Amino acid sequence: GDGTVNQEAVVSTQSTGVDNTFATPYFQRPLDLGATLTVSSVTKYINGHTDVVMGVISTKDEDLAKKIQFLQLAVGPCPSPMDCYLALRGARTLHLRMRQHEKNSLAVARWLENGEMSKYVTKVIHPGLPSHPQHELAKRQMKGFSGMCAFVIQGGIEEATVFLQSLKVFALAESLGGYESLAELPSVMTHASVPANEREILGISDSLIRLSVGIEEPEDLIGDLAQAFNKVYSKN
C-alpha cells in the first residue's frame, strides 16, 4: 500500500518477480521498489518497432544472475546479433516513444470516459485515470503510463465484432507496444485459453476491448474510434 512491491515477500526469504512489460523500465523500476527480479518482453515497448522477438530478465541478486546466465548458456535462448542490433536501436528512442504513448492513451481514455461516445461505454480501464481503483498507487510508483487501455462497450460479442471490424487506423492484432495502434478482443484472442468461468471472474467479457495505443496523431485515433462507434450504434 505504500508503493513498494509485496513487502511481506521482500522481508521474508521469498523471491518476488514482476512483469514490467507494460510499464517499461522508463516508467517503473521494480528492482528499486524491492522486487527480486523483473522480466520484460523486449518485443513490445523496449524494441517498439514490431520487428523483434526477445525478452529480458533483470536482477540485483548476483547469485540469481549467475544461475540465470548458466541456464541461458545451457538451454540456448540467446538472441541473434541482428535482433540485438534492432533492440538497441529501439531502446534509444524508448523515452520519446513512451511519452507519446502516454499522451495518446490518456487522450483516448479520457475521450472514452467523457467524450460524445461515452454513453456507449460502461467502463474504461487506464491507471492514469482517477477512476482507476489503483490510480494513487500507480502515481506513487510510476512516473508515467504506457499506451495500454481497455474499455467495455454496451452489448456483447456481436457489437464488439462490428466495432473491431470497422476500425481503420487501429489494426486488429494481439500484440502491443509498437509504434502502431492495435485493438483486440481478449475473450476470443489473447485470453481465449482462459476458461470462461475464470474470464468472468477476471472481468474479461465479450464486450471488453483492449487497445495498444500507438504514437500516431491522437485526433486520428479518436476519430477512428468515433466512426467505429457510429457503425455499431448508428440505429440507436
Secondary structure, 3 states (H helix, E strand, C coil): CCCCCCHHHHHCCCCCEEECCCCHHHHCCHHHHCCCEEEEECCCCCCCCCCCCCEEEEECCHHHHHHHHHHHHHHCCCCCHHHHHHHHHHHCCHHHHHHHHHHHHHHHHHHHHHCCCHHHEEEEECCCCCCCCCHHHHHHHCCCCCCEEEEEECCCHHHHHHHHHHCCCCEECCCCCCCCCEEECCCCCCCCCCCHHHHHHHCCCCCEEEEECCCCCHHHHHHHHHHHHHHHHCCC
